[in-house]
């Protein structure tokens, strides 16, 4: 997944909305894409966990894979570069 995101950003072509927003935010803030992606994905994961706890009373659909992906993809994108 991280290689696909890296190639998408590198090609500077039409991007998926999630990566396009992170790219615009990283340019606006002057921070690296990988660092902003980790923060953005972590915020979305926390929001999903809070929503699941509120709606279902437990972490329905938010597991260790979601947390690992939120923390690792941005770092791996930096590694590809």
CNS distance restraints for C-alpha pairs under 8 A (distance, minus, plus):
assign (resid   1 and name CA) (resid   5 and name CA) 6.33 0.50 0.50
assign (resid   1 and name CA) (resid  73 and name CA) 7.24 0.50 0.50
assign (resid   2 and name CA) (resid   6 and name CA) 6.05 0.50 0.50
assign (resid   2 and name CA) (resid  73 and name CA) 5.23 0.50 0.50
assign (resid   2 and name CA) (resid  74 and name CA) 7.20 0.50 0.50
assign (resid   2 and name CA) (resid  76 and name CA) 5.87 0.50 0.50
assign (resid   2 and name CA) (resid  77 and name CA) 5.27 0.50 0.50
assign (resid   3 and name CA) (resid   7 and name CA) 6.12 0.50 0.50
assign (resid   3 and name CA) (resid  76 and name CA) 7.84 0.50 0.50
assign (resid   3 and name CA) (resid  77 and name CA) 6.59 0.50 0.50
assign (resid   3 and name CA) (resid  80 and name CA) 6.92 0.50 0.50
assign (resid   4 and name CA) (resid   8 and name CA) 6.06 0.50 0.50
assign (resid   5 and name CA) (resid   9 and name CA) 6.24 0.50 0.50
assign (resid   5 and name CA) (resid  19 and name CA) 7.39 0.50 0.50
assign (resid   5 and name CA) (resid  77 and name CA) 6.99 0.50 0.50
assign (resid   6 and name CA) (resid  10 and name CA) 5.98 0.50 0.50
assign (resid   6 and name CA) (resid  77 and name CA) 5.42 0.50 0.50
assign (resid   6 and name CA) (resid  80 and name CA) 6.88 0.50 0.50
assign (resid   6 and name CA) (resid  81 and name CA) 7.47 0.50 0.50
assign (resid   7 and name CA) (resid  11 and name CA) 5.92 0.50 0.50
assign (resid   8 and name CA) (resid  12 and name CA) 6.61 0.50 0.50
assign (resid   8 and name CA) (resid  13 and name CA) 6.81 0.50 0.50
assign (resid   8 and name CA) (resid  14 and name CA) 7.92 0.50 0.50
assign (resid   8 and name CA) (resid  15 and name CA) 6.40 0.50 0.50
assign (resid   9 and name CA) (resid  13 and name CA) 7.42 0.50 0.50
assign (resid   9 and name CA) (resid  15 and name CA) 7.43 0.50 0.50
assign (resid   9 and name CA) (resid  19 and name CA) 7.78 0.50 0.50
assign (resid   9 and name CA) (resid  23 and name CA) 7.82 0.50 0.50
assign (resid  15 and name CA) (resid  19 and name CA) 6.43 0.50 0.50
assign (resid  15 and name CA) (resid  20 and name CA) 5.58 0.50 0.50
assign (resid  16 and name CA) (resid  20 and name CA) 6.03 0.50 0.50
assign (resid  17 and name CA) (resid  21 and name CA) 6.02 0.50 0.50
assign (resid  18 and name CA) (resid  22 and name CA) 6.38 0.50 0.50
assign (resid  19 and name CA) (resid  23 and name CA) 5.97 0.50 0.50
assign (resid  19 and name CA) (resid  37 and name CA) 7.91 0.50 0.50
assign (resid  20 and name CA) (resid  24 and name CA) 6.14 0.50 0.50
assign (resid  21 and name CA) (resid  25 and name CA) 6.06 0.50 0.50
assign (resid  22 and name CA) (resid  26 and name CA) 6.00 0.50 0.50
assign (resid  22 and name CA) (resid  33 and name CA) 6.96 0.50 0.50
assign (resid  22 and name CA) (resid  36 and name CA) 6.47 0.50 0.50
assign (resid  22 and name CA) (resid  37 and name CA) 6.00 0.50 0.50
assign (resid  22 and name CA) (resid  40 and name CA) 7.20 0.50 0.50
assign (resid  23 and name CA) (resid  27 and name CA) 6.20 0.50 0.50
assign (resid  23 and name CA) (resid  33 and name CA) 6.09 0.50 0.50
assign (resid  24 and name CA) (resid  28 and name CA) 6.11 0.50 0.50
assign (resid  25 and name CA) (resid  29 and name CA) 6.04 0.50 0.50
assign (resid  25 and name CA) (resid  36 and name CA) 7.51 0.50 0.50
assign (resid  26 and name CA) (resid  30 and name CA) 5.66 0.50 0.50
assign (resid  26 and name CA) (resid  31 and name CA) 5.05 0.50 0.50
assign (resid  26 and name CA) (resid  32 and name CA) 6.01 0.50 0.50
assign (resid  26 and name CA) (resid  33 and name CA) 5.49 0.50 0.50
assign (resid  26 and name CA) (resid  36 and name CA) 5.95 0.50 0.50
assign (resid  27 and name CA) (resid  31 and name CA) 6.70 0.50 0.50
assign (resid  27 and name CA) (resid  32 and name CA) 7.97 0.50 0.50
assign (resid  31 and name CA) (resid  35 and name CA) 7.08 0.50 0.50
assign (resid  31 and name CA) (resid  36 and name CA) 6.81 0.50 0.50
assign (resid  32 and name CA) (resid  36 and name CA) 6.38 0.50 0.50
assign (resid  33 and name CA) (resid  37 and name CA) 6.01 0.50 0.50
assign (resid  33 and name CA) (resid  74 and name CA) 7.52 0.50 0.50
assign (resid  33 and name CA) (resid  78 and name CA) 7.65 0.50 0.50
assign (resid  34 and name CA) (resid  38 and name CA) 6.30 0.50 0.50
assign (resid  34 and name CA) (resid  73 and name CA) 7.90 0.50 0.50
assign (resid  34 and name CA) (resid  74 and name CA) 4.19 0.50 0.50
assign (resid  34 and name CA) (resid  75 and name CA) 5.67 0.50 0.50
assign (resid  34 and name CA) (resid  76 and name CA) 7.76 0.50 0.50
assign (resid  34 and name CA) (resid  77 and name CA) 5.85 0.50 0.50
assign (resid  34 and name CA) (resid  78 and name CA) 5.28 0.50 0.50
assign (resid  35 and name CA) (resid  39 and name CA) 6.48 0.50 0.50
assign (resid  35 and name CA) (resid  74 and name CA) 6.27 0.50 0.50
assign (resid  35 and name CA) (resid  75 and name CA) 7.10 0.50 0.50
assign (resid  36 and name CA) (resid  40 and name CA) 6.01 0.50 0.50
assign (resid  36 and name CA) (resid  74 and name CA) 7.69 0.50 0.50
assign (resid  37 and name CA) (resid  41 and name CA) 5.89 0.50 0.50
assign (resid  37 and name CA) (resid  73 and name CA) 7.85 0.50 0.50
assign (resid  37 and name CA) (resid  74 and name CA) 5.17 0.50 0.50
assign (resid  38 and name CA) (resid  42 and name CA) 5.97 0.50 0.50
assign (resid  38 and name CA) (resid  70 and name CA) 6.04 0.50 0.50
assign (resid  38 and name CA) (resid  71 and name CA) 5.54 0.50 0.50
assign (resid  38 and name CA) (resid  72 and name CA) 7.38 0.50 0.50
assign (resid  38 and name CA) (resid  73 and name CA) 7.18 0.50 0.50
assign (resid  38 and name CA) (resid  74 and name CA) 4.99 0.50 0.50
assign (resid  38 and name CA) (resid  75 and name CA) 7.16 0.50 0.50
assign (resid  39 and name CA) (resid  43 and name CA) 6.16 0.50 0.50
assign (resid  40 and name CA) (resid  44 and name CA) 6.31 0.50 0.50
assign (resid  41 and name CA) (resid  45 and name CA) 6.11 0.50 0.50
assign (resid  41 and name CA) (resid  70 and name CA) 4.87 0.50 0.50
assign (resid  41 and name CA) (resid  71 and name CA) 7.42 0.50 0.50
assign (resid  42 and name CA) (resid  46 and name CA) 6.15 0.50 0.50
assign (resid  42 and name CA) (resid  67 and name CA) 7.52 0.50 0.50
assign (resid  42 and name CA) (resid  70 and name CA) 5.34 0.50 0.50
assign (resid  42 and name CA) (resid  71 and name CA) 6.74 0.50 0.50
assign (resid  43 and name CA) (resid  47 and name CA) 6.15 0.50 0.50
assign (resid  44 and name CA) (resid  48 and name CA) 6.09 0.50 0.50
assign (resid  45 and name CA) (resid  49 and name CA) 6.11 0.50 0.50
assign (resid  45 and name CA) (resid  62 and name CA) 7.59 0.50 0.50
assign (resid  45 and name CA) (resid  66 and name CA) 7.12 0.50 0.50
assign (resid  45 and name CA) (resid  67 and name CA) 6.84 0.50 0.50
assign (resid  45 and name CA) (resid  70 and name CA) 6.98 0.50 0.50
assign (resid  46 and name CA) (resid  50 and name CA) 6.10 0.50 0.50
assign (resid  47 and name CA) (resid  51 and name CA) 6.04 0.50 0.50
assign (resid  48 and name CA) (resid  52 and name CA) 6.04 0.50 0.50
assign (resid  48 and name CA) (resid  62 and name CA) 7.13 0.50 0.50
assign (resid  49 and name CA) (resid  53 and name CA) 6.12 0.50 0.50
assign (resid  49 and name CA) (resid  59 and name CA) 5.95 0.50 0.50
assign (resid  49 and name CA) (resid  60 and name CA) 7.92 0.50 0.50
assign (resid  49 and name CA) (resid  62 and name CA) 6.08 0.50 0.50
assign (resid  50 and name CA) (resid  54 and name CA) 6.08 0.50 0.50
assign (resid  51 and name CA) (resid  55 and name CA) 5.97 0.50 0.50
assign (resid  52 and name CA) (resid  56 and name CA) 5.52 0.50 0.50
assign (resid  52 and name CA) (resid  57 and name CA) 6.78 0.50 0.50
assign (resid  52 and name CA) (resid  58 and name CA) 6.29 0.50 0.50
assign (resid  52 and name CA) (resid  59 and name CA) 5.43 0.50 0.50
assign (resid  52 and name CA) (resid  60 and name CA) 5.69 0.50 0.50
assign (resid  52 and name CA) (resid  61 and name CA) 7.70 0.50 0.50
assign (resid  52 and name CA) (resid  62 and name CA) 7.87 0.50 0.50
assign (resid  53 and name CA) (resid  57 and name CA) 4.39 0.50 0.50
assign (resid  53 and name CA) (resid  58 and name CA) 4.79 0.50 0.50
assign (resid  53 and name CA) (resid  59 and name CA) 5.71 0.50 0.50
assign (resid  53 and name CA) (resid  60 and name CA) 7.64 0.50 0.50
assign (resid  54 and name CA) (resid  58 and name CA) 7.97 0.50 0.50
assign (resid  56 and name CA) (resid  60 and name CA) 6.91 0.50 0.50
assign (resid  59 and name CA) (resid  63 and name CA) 7.30 0.50 0.50
assign (resid  62 and name CA) (resid  66 and name CA) 5.90 0.50 0.50
assign (resid  62 and name CA) (resid  67 and name CA) 7.62 0.50 0.50
assign (resid  63 and name CA) (resid  67 and name CA) 6.57 0.50 0.50
assign (resid  64 and name CA) (resid  68 and name CA) 5.97 0.50 0.50
assign (resid  65 and name CA) (resid  69 and name CA) 5.95 0.50 0.50
assign (resid  66 and name CA) (resid  70 and name CA) 6.16 0.50 0.50
assign (resid  67 and name CA) (resid  71 and name CA) 6.33 0.50 0.50
assign (resid  68 and name CA) (resid  72 and name CA) 5.82 0.50 0.50
assign (resid  69 and name CA) (resid  73 and name CA) 5.61 0.50 0.50
assign (resid  70 and name CA) (resid  74 and name CA) 7.55 0.50 0.50
assign (resid  71 and name CA) (resid  75 and name CA) 7.23 0.50 0.50
assign (resid  72 and name CA) (resid  76 and name CA) 6.07 0.50 0.50
assign (resid  73 and name CA) (resid  77 and name CA) 6.12 0.50 0.50
assign (resid  74 and name CA) (resid  78 and name CA) 6.43 0.50 0.50
assign (resid  75 and name CA) (resid  79 and name CA) 6.36 0.50 0.50
assign (resid  76 and name CA) (resid  80 and name CA) 6.30 0.50 0.50
assign (resid  77 and name CA) (resid  81 and name CA) 6.58 0.50 0.50
